[in-house]
Amino acid sequence: MKKQTFRVVTRDKNGELKIRDFDSEEDLMRRHIQIGIDDCSTDLSLRGRPVFRGLIGPIPETGNVVRYESPEVFEALTKEWGIVRKKRRSRKVVNSE
């Protein structure tokens, strides 16, 4: 499947996520400096996509979206995904009668 939307995720001054979508690779390339191309992604549809200075990516996202993130966003989201949430166990009640 060919990726058609290019998403850049950064943080604004308030610390909130800022998402900007581009309709074409050319629009994205006008706003960011290309420093290479991706040649090792396990998602074959991302190979050959541009790599930009100051952004992590390309990263596959659901549907036809190619995602790029600022290093701060990448680090924060990676830490969130890495947190293991343990299931709470209920205690068994033993009657001592």
N, C-alpha and C positions, 0 to 999 in steps of 0.2 A: 504494500500500500504506500503510495507516495504521500509524504507529509506536505501539507499545504499551509498551515498556520505556524508562525514563528512567535514564540512567547518569551519575553524577557521579564524575569522576576527579580526585583531589587527591594531595598527598604527605603522608606522616606525618612525625613528628619525626626518624625514622631516614633519611628521604629515599626510602623505598620508595613505589611507587604504591599508593594506597588507592582501591578501586573500590566504589561503593555503588549498587545498583540499586533503583529505585522502580517499583512496579507501575502507578502512575497519575500523571498530571500533578498531581492534587490533593495526593498525598503529597509530591511534590517541592516544591510551592508552600507547604506547611506549614513546610518547613525553610529556605527561601531567600526573599529579598525580590525580588519581580518589579518590574522597572523599565521594561518595555516588551514589545513583541511583535516577532517577526521578520517583516519584510515584504519582504526582498530575497534570500532564499536561492534558489539555482538548483535545489535539490531542493524541488519544489513541496509535498511532503508536510510540510516543515518550516515553511512559511509560516503565520503565525498562532500559532506556538509561543511560549511566554514567553521573555523574556530576563531574566536574574537578575543582581543586583549581585554582583560578585566572581567571576563565572563567564563563561567564553567559551563561546558556543554559542547556539543549537543547532547541532550538527555531526552529519551523517548517519554512521551506522555500519552495518555489515552487518546484514541481517535487518530486524527491526522495532525497532531501538534508536535512540533519540535521545541523543546524548552531550553533556555539558557538562564543561568542564575548568577548573581553576584557571589563572590566568595563568602561573604557574611551570611547570605541566605542559604547557600549550599551547606555551610558548616552547621548552622542552626537546625535546618531541616534534617540533616543527616543524624545529628544528635537526638532529635525527637524520634526519628524512626528506629534508632538503635536502642532506645529504652525498652527493656523487657518488662512487660506488665504481667505480674504474677496474678494468677487467679486466686481469689480468696477461698479458702476452704472453710467449710462449716465444721464445727466440732461435733463429734458424736456425743450424745448425752447417754451416760450409763446409769441405769437405775440401781441403787444399792439396797434393794429390798430383800 
